[in-house]
Amino acid sequence: MGSGQPEDRRSRDVDARDARGVQVGDNNVQHNNFGPVVRSAYLAEVRRIAPAQLLSRKADLARLAAFCAGDGPDAYLWWEAAPEAGMTALMSWFVLHPPAGVRVVSYFVAAGRTEREHRAAFVDVVLEQLVELTDGSMPAHLTRSTREAHLFGRYTEAAEACARRGERLVLVVDGLDDRRNASGVAALLPDRLVGGLRVVLATGTGWRVPADLPQRHPLRKPSRPRLLSPYVSPEEEARRRVELVRRDDERGRREAERQRAADELRDAQRRVDQWRSAEAARTTPAARATAVRRALVFVGGWTGALVLLACLAGAWYDLRVAGILSAQVAVGGLGALLGLAPAAFRLGAAYDPTPRSPAAWFASPRVMLVRGGIALAAGWVAGAGAADYLDARRDRLLARSLGMGGALPSFEEGVAFVFLVLVALGCGLTGLHVARTAVGSWQERHRAEERAYRAATDAVAAVTEQAAYAAMAADAMSAKPTDRTQAYQDLLARLAGQPRRRPPR
């Protein structure tokens, strides 16, 4: 380049800060000074840490591109991420593949350095890249005391040089966290952002802004950093999709089970309610009185029919025989009434026989025929015993009237009388047995209904308990801390035998 010296001024007024070389002369003496052109090789280091392919980061790259191209008031984009989230991969890819019209200056913090070494390395790497953007050479005579001042000056010069070319300068700094002792690098970040300069800062989670930053520094603004979502490999994404499908299926299965449990609970509760209403109607005094009256009519009707049959059967021989047989049948009816009336009182409205049907007394026609034959045979034997008793008594009375006998009954008469008493007792026991057999089906039916009621009650209790534990499990897995706390308290209350603090959802 030329010296740019005006004709009427001395060479000491030449501004050669951006010149690659200077040629000056006076009185036929010429001085040629050329500085080395700076070319940064830091991108080679970035390529070493960049991934061969960046996956699942299109949205993040688009957000970075929008920030670099935007004209919003925020000149700092602060992202934080966990160690395994893939922040360095994202930033290195962005540095190697910047959007059109964006010039990127980058620095990636390396591990194993002290804070002083990090500051020195940052100045060396970033200053070299900034000098390259200004097409100048490194400032001469850099010292430890002046290096940082030159860095801040080059921020402005590089940003303005990029703006003149229609580009935007973006500074990318990755790896600031407490583990790497690199927090001091934050003090070297630009606080005066001119020429559209943008800064992308990537830190670890929990990194705090150093206290020695100036109050006007943009990092001092009360803003929350953007959290980078962890990187998910294609294999992990496929596994998560499979897991999501499995969870959906499991959720559908649990929902079907919950619906089936709800249906079972409603059905069981309906049976319980029906049983309770039936029990309330069954045990009313009016229902018990009706059942006892039904038993009296039942026994009285059949006893009267049998008495009439005994009278007709014994009348062909002797009306007194018919009377004895009728008395024995009446004793059987009394036994049936003693066995049936208390059971009918206990059953209440659950006892509703048909008095005109033999099936109310006998389980089957075969049983009816067998028992009918036994009854006819017993009636014939009882009739014969009654005839013998009457004959012996008549003989005793005749002998007494003739003065041939005493007042005491004879042996034959006594035996016949005892036999008739035994037959009467047998009739009573038979009536009691038949009555208990007849009412047994009604009692068994009532017991079956009671067992069904208890099973339904147990089902309601089991489903309610299952719903309670399911609700506690749902609360325990909830994202709300209050629900998890409530689930823990409900579990402790249930283990202690206390009721839940709130009903299950």
C-alpha positions in Angstrom: 0.0 0.0 0.0 1.0 3.6 -0.4 2.0 5.7 2.5 -1.2 7.9 2.2 1.0 11.0 3.3 -0.4 14.3 2.0 2.0 16.5 0.1 2.1 19.3 2.7 2.4 17.2 5.9 5.2 15.3 7.5 5.4 11.5 7.6 4.9 11.5 11.3 1.2 12.1 10.7 0.7 8.9 8.7 -2.1 6.6 10.0 -0.9 3.1 9.1 -2.8 1.1 11.7 -4.6 -1.0 9.0 -1.8 -1.1 6.5 0.0 -4.3 5.5 3.1 -2.3 4.6 4.4 1.2 4.8 6.8 3.0 2.4 8.0 6.4 3.5 10.8 8.6 2.3 12.3 12.1 2.5 15.2 13.7 0.6 15.8 10.6 -1.6 15.8 8.3 1.5 13.1 5.6 1.3 12.1 3.2 4.1 10.0 0.1 3.4 8.3 -1.5 6.4 6.0 -4.6 5.9 4.2 -6.4 8.7 3.2 -10.1 8.4 -0.4 -10.8 7.4 -2.1 -12.7 10.1 -4.0 -16.0 9.2 -5.5 -17.8 12.1 -5.4 -21.6 12.1 -7.8 -22.1 15.0 -10.4 -23.6 12.8 -8.2 -26.7 12.5 -8.5 -27.1 16.2 -12.3 -26.6 16.0 -12.5 -29.3 13.3 -10.8 -31.7 15.7 -13.6 -31.4 18.3 -16.5 -31.0 15.8 -18.6 -34.1 15.1 -18.6 -35.6 11.6 -22.4 -35.1 11.5 -24.7 -33.1 13.7 -28.0 -34.9 14.4 -31.2 -33.7 15.9 -30.1 -30.0 16.2 -32.0 -28.3 13.4 -34.1 -26.2 15.7 -31.1 -25.1 17.8 -29.1 -24.2 14.6 -32.1 -22.2 13.4 -32.3 -20.4 16.7 -28.6 -19.5 16.5 -29.0 -18.3 12.9 -32.0 -16.2 13.8 -30.0 -14.6 16.7 -27.0 -13.8 14.5 -29.2 -12.2 11.8 -31.6 -10.5 14.1 -31.6 -6.8 15.2 -33.0 -7.3 18.7 -31.8 -5.5 21.7 -30.1 -8.6 23.2 -26.6 -8.9 21.9 -25.8 -11.9 24.2 -27.2 -15.4 23.8 -26.4 -17.4 26.9 -27.0 -21.1 26.7 -26.2 -23.7 29.4 -26.2 -27.4 29.2 -25.3 -30.5 31.2 -21.9 -32.1 30.5 -23.4 -34.8 28.2 -25.9 -32.6 26.4 -23.7 -32.0 23.3 -23.1 -28.3 23.6 -19.6 -28.4 22.3 -20.7 -30.4 19.3 -23.4 -27.9 18.5 -21.1 -24.9 18.9 -18.3 -26.3 16.9 -20.6 -27.3 14.0 -22.0 -23.8 14.0 -18.5 -22.3 13.9 -17.6 -24.4 10.9 -20.9 -23.9 9.2 -22.0 -20.2 9.9 -25.0 -18.7 8.2 -24.4 -16.5 5.2 -23.2 -13.0 6.1 -21.9 -14.1 9.5 -18.2 -14.1 10.5 -17.5 -16.2 13.5 -14.7 -15.8 16.0 -14.6 -18.7 18.5 -12.9 -20.0 21.5 -13.4 -23.4 23.1 -12.2 -23.8 26.7 -9.8 -26.8 27.1 -9.5 -28.7 30.3 -6.4 -28.9 32.4 -5.5 -25.2 32.6 -5.4 -22.7 35.3 -7.5 -19.6 35.2 -4.5 -17.4 34.3 -3.6 -19.8 31.5 -7.2 -19.7 30.2 -7.2 -15.9 30.1 -3.9 -15.9 28.2 -5.0 -18.6 25.8 -8.3 -16.7 25.1 -6.4 -13.5 24.3 -4.0 -15.3 22.0 -6.7 -17.2 20.1 -9.3 -14.5 19.8 -6.9 -11.6 19.1 -5.4 -13.5 16.3 -8.8 -14.2 14.7 -9.9 -10.5 15.2 -6.7 -9.3 13.5 -7.3 -11.5 10.5 -10.8 -10.0 10.1 -9.2 -6.5 9.9 -6.6 -7.6 7.4 -3.9 -6.3 9.6 -0.9 -7.6 11.5 -0.4 -8.4 15.1 0.4 -5.3 17.2 4.1 -5.0 17.9 5.5 -5.1 21.4 2.6 -6.9 23.1 3.1 -7.3 26.8 1.1 -9.0 29.5 -0.2 -5.6 30.5 -1.3 -4.5 27.1 -2.6 -7.7 25.5 -6.1 -7.4 27.0 -6.4 -3.7 26.0 -5.5 -4.6 22.4 -8.2 -7.4 22.5 -10.9 -5.0 23.5 -9.8 -2.5 20.8 -9.8 -5.2 18.2 -13.4 -6.2 19.1 -14.6 -2.8 17.9 -12.3 -2.7 14.9 -13.3 -6.2 13.7 -17.0 -5.5 14.2 -16.8 -2.3 12.2 -14.7 -3.9 9.5 -17.3 -6.7 9.1 -20.1 -4.1 9.1 -18.4 -2.2 6.2 -18.3 -5.5 4.2 -22.1 -6.1 5.0 -21.3 -8.9 7.5 -21.9 -9.4 11.1 -19.3 -10.5 13.7 -20.3 -13.2 16.2 -18.1 -14.3 19.1 -18.7 -17.9 20.2 -17.2 -19.0 23.6 -17.9 -22.5 24.8 -16.9 -24.3 28.0 -17.2 -21.8 30.8 -17.9 -23.7 34.0 -16.5 -24.0 37.4 -14.9 -27.4 36.8 -12.5 -25.9 34.2 -11.4 -22.8 36.1 -12.4 -20.7 33.2 -14.7 -18.2 34.8 -12.1 -15.5 34.4 -12.6 -15.6 30.6 -15.9 -13.9 31.1 -14.1 -10.7 32.1 -12.5 -10.6 28.6 -15.9 -10.7 26.8 -16.9 -7.4 25.1 -19.1 -5.1 27.1 -19.4 -2.4 24.4 -21.1 -4.1 21.4 -20.7 -1.9 18.3 -21.1 -2.7 14.7 -23.8 -5.3 15.3 -21.4 -7.5 17.3 -23.1 -10.6 18.8 -21.8 -13.0 21.5 -22.9 -16.6 22.0 -21.9 -17.9 25.4 -22.1 -21.6 26.2 -21.7 -22.6 29.9 -22.3 -25.5 32.1 -25.4 -25.7 34.3 -25.1 -23.7 37.5 -22.3 -21.4 36.2 -22.5 -18.0 37.9 -21.4 -14.7 36.5 -18.1 -13.6 38.1 -18.4 -10.8 40.6 -15.6 -8.7 39.1 -17.6 -8.0 35.9 -18.5 -4.3 35.4 -22.0 -3.3 36.3 -22.7 -2.2 32.7 -21.7 -5.6 31.3 -24.6 -7.3 29.4 -24.1 -10.5 31.5 -25.2 -8.5 34.6 -28.7 -8.2 33.2 -31.3 -10.2 35.1 -31.9 -12.9 32.4 -32.1 -16.7 32.6 -29.9 -18.7 30.3 -31.5 -21.0 27.7 -31.2 -24.7 28.6 -30.0 -26.9 25.8 -31.9 -30.1 25.6 -29.7 -33.3 25.8 -28.6 -34.9 22.6 -30.4 -38.0 21.7 -28.9 -40.5 19.3 -31.0 -42.2 16.6 -30.8 -45.4 18.4 -31.9 -43.8 21.6 -34.6 -41.9 19.8 -35.9 -45.2 18.3 -35.7 -46.8 21.7 -37.7 -43.9 23.2 -40.3 -44.2 20.4 -40.7 -47.9 21.2 -40.9 -47.1 24.9 -43.5 -44.4 24.2 -45.6 -46.9 22.2 -45.2 -49.4 25.0 -46.2 -46.8 27.6 -49.2 -45.9 25.5 -50.2 -49.6 25.3 -49.7 -49.9 29.0 -51.7 -46.8 29.6 -54.5 -48.2 27.4 -54.3 -51.5 29.2 -54.5 -49.8 32.6 -57.4 -47.6 31.4 -59.2 -50.7 30.2 -58.5 -52.4 33.5 -59.6 -49.3 35.4 -62.8 -49.2 33.3 -63.5 -52.9 33.9 -62.8 -52.4 37.6 -65.2 -49.5 37.6 -67.9 -51.6 35.9 -67.3 -54.4 38.4 -67.6 -51.9 41.2 -70.8 -50.5 39.9 -72.3 -54.1 39.4 -71.1 -55.2 42.8 -72.5 -52.0 44.4 -75.8 -52.5 42.6 -76.0 -56.1 44.0 -75.2 -54.8 47.5 -77.8 -52.1 47.2 -80.4 -54.6 46.0 -79.5 -57.0 48.8 -79.8 -54.3 51.4 -83.1 -53.1 50.1 -84.4 -56.7 49.9 -83.1 -57.3 53.5 -84.9 -54.2 54.7 -88.1 -55.3 53.1 -87.7 -58.9 54.2 -87.2 -58.2 57.9 -90.1 -55.8 58.4 -92.7 -56.9 61.0 -95.4 -57.0 58.3 -93.3 -59.3 56.1 -92.6 -61.7 59.1 -96.3 -61.8 60.0 -97.2 -62.5 56.4 -94.6 -65.4 56.3 -96.0 -66.9 59.5 -99.5 -66.6 58.3 -98.5 -68.2 55.0 -96.9 -71.1 57.0 -100.1 -71.6 59.1 -102.3 -71.7 56.0 -99.8 -74.0 54.4 -99.7 -76.5 57.2 -103.4 -76.2 58.1 -104.4 -76.8 54.5 -102.4 -79.9 54.1 -103.2 -81.2 57.6 -106.9 -80.8 56.9 -106.6 -82.6 53.6 -104.9 -85.5 55.3 -107.4 -85.6 58.2 -110.2 -85.8 55.7 -108.4 -88.6 53.9 -107.9 -90.4 57.2 -111.6 -90.1 58.1 -112.6 -91.5 54.7 -110.1 -94.3 55.0 -111.2 -95.3 58.5 -114.9 -94.8 58.2 -115.4 -98.1 56.3 -114.2 -99.9 59.4 -115.1 -97.8 62.4 -115.5 -94.1 62.9 -113.5 -94.3 66.1 -110.6 -95.6 64.1 -111.0 -92.7 61.8 -110.9 -90.4 64.9 -107.7 -91.9 66.2 -106.0 -91.6 62.7 -107.2 -88.0 62.5 -105.7 -87.3 65.9 -102.3 -88.8 64.8 -102.4 -86.8 61.6 -103.1 -83.6 63.6 -100.1 -84.4 65.8 -98.0 -84.6 62.6 -99.4 -81.3 61.4 -98.5 -79.7 64.8 -94.9 -81.0 64.3 -94.8 -79.5 60.8 -96.1 -76.2 62.2 -93.4 -76.2 64.9 -90.7 -76.8 62.3 -92.1 -74.4 59.7 -93.4 -71.3 61.6 -90.0 -70.3 63.2 -88.2 -70.7 59.9 -90.9 -68.7 58.1 -90.5 -65.9 60.7 -86.8 -65.8 60.2 -87.1 -65.8 56.4 -89.8 -63.2 56.3 -90.5 -62.1 52.8 -88.0 -64.6 51.4 -90.4 -67.4 52.2 -93.1 -67.7 49.6 -94.3 -71.3 48.9 -97.2 -72.5 46.9 -99.5 -74.3 49.3 -101.4 -76.2 46.6 -98.3 -77.7 45.0 -96.9 -81.0 46.4 -93.5 -79.7 45.2 -93.5 -77.4 48.3 -93.2 -80.5 50.4 -91.3 -83.0 48.2 -88.2 -82.5 46.1 -89.3 -84.7 43.2 -92.3 -86.9 42.1 -90.2 -90.0 43.0 -89.7 -88.8 46.5 -93.4 -88.0 46.7 -94.4 -91.5 45.6 -91.9 -93.2 48.0 -93.0 -91.0 50.9 -96.7 -91.5 49.9 -96.3 -95.2 50.0 -94.6 -95.1 53.3 -97.4 -92.9 54.6 -100.1 -95.3 53.4 -98.3 -98.2 55.0 -97.9 -96.3 58.2 -101.6 -95.4 58.0 -102.6 -99.0 57.6 -100.4 -100.1 60.5 -101.7 -97.2 62.6 -105.3 -98.2 61.7 -104.6 -101.8 62.6 -103.2 -100.7 65.9 -106.2 -98.5 66.5 -108.6 -101.4 65.8 -106.7 -103.6 68.1 -106.8 -101.0 70.8 -110.5 -100.5 70.4 -111.2 -104.2 70.4 -109.2 -104.7 73.6 -110.9 -101.8 75.3 -114.3 -103.1 74.2 -113.5 -106.5 75.6 -112.4 -105.0 78.9 -115.5 -102.9 79.2 -117.7 -105.9 78.4 -116.0 -108.1 81.0 -116.3 -105.4 83.6 -120.0 -105.0 82.9 -120.4 -108.7 83.4 -118.4 -108.6 86.6 -115.7 -110.7 85.1 -112.9 -108.1 85.0 -111.4 -105.2 86.9 -111.1 -101.5 86.2 -107.5 -101.7 85.1 -106.8 -102.1 81.3 -105.6 -105.4 80.1 -102.1 -106.1 78.8 -103.3 -106.2 75.2 -105.0 -102.8 75.6 -102.0 -101.3 77.2 -99.7 -102.5 74.5 -102.1 -101.2 71.8 -102.3 -97.8 73.6 -98.5 -97.4 73.8 -98.3 -98.4 70.1 -100.8 -95.6 69.2 -98.8 -93.1 71.3 -95.6 -94.0 69.5 -97.3 -93.7 66.2 -98.5 -90.2 67.2 -95.0 -89.2 68.2 -93.7 -90.6 64.9 -96.3 -88.6 63.1 -95.1 -85.5 64.9 -91.4 -86.1 64.2 -92.3 -86.9 60.6 -94.2 -83.6 60.2 -91.2 -81.8 61.8 -88.8 -83.4 59.4 -91.0 -82.8 56.3 -91.4 -79.2 57.3 -87.6 -78.6 57.8 -87.0 -80.4 54.5 -89.6 -78.2 52.8 -88.2 -74.9 54.2 -84.6 -76.0 53.6 -84.7 -75.0 50.0 -85.8 -71.5 50.9 -83.1 -71.3 53.6 -80.5 -72.4 51.2 -81.7 -69.9 48.6 -81.4 -67.2 51.2 -77.9 -68.4 52.2 -76.8 -68.3 48.6 -78.1 -64.7 48.3 -76.3 -63.8 51.5 -73.1 -65.3 50.2 -73.5 -63.4 47.0 -74.0 -60.2 49.0 -70.9 -60.9 51.0 -68.9 -61.6 47.9 -70.2 -58.3 46.4 -69.3 -56.5 49.5 -65.8 -58.0 49.4 -65.5 -57.0 45.7 -66.5 -53.5 46.5 -64.0 -53.3 49.3 -61.3 -54.8 47.1 -62.0 -52.5 44.1 -62.1 -49.5 46.4 -58.8 -50.5 48.0 -57.3 -51.1 44.5 -58.5 -47.7 43.4 -57.1 -46.1 46.5 -53.6 -47.6 45.9 -53.9 -46.7 42.2 -54.7 -43.1 43.1 -51.7 -43.1 45.5 -49.5 -44.5 42.8 -50.7 -41.8 40.4 -50.1 -39.1 43.0 -46.6 -40.5 43.7 -45.7 -40.3 40.0 -47.2 -36.8 39.6 -45.0 -33.9 38.7 -46.6 -31.8 41.5 -44.8 -32.0 44.8 -48.1 -31.5 46.7 -49.5 -34.6 45.1 -46.4 -36.7 45.9 -46.5 -35.4 49.5 -50.2 -36.3 49.7 -49.5 -39.8 48.4 -46.9 -40.3 51.0 -49.2 -39.2 53.8 -52.0 -41.4 52.4 -49.7 -44.4 52.4 -48.7 -43.8 56.0 -52.3 -43.3 57.0 -53.3 -46.6 55.3 -50.5 -48.5 56.9 -51.6 -47.2 60.3 -55.2 -48.3 59.6 -56.5 -44.8 59.3 -58.8 -43.6 56.4 -57.5 -41.6 53.5 -57.2 -37.9 53.9 -59.1 -37.4 50.7 -61.2 -39.8 48.5 -59.5 -41.6 45.6 -59.6 -39.9 42.2 
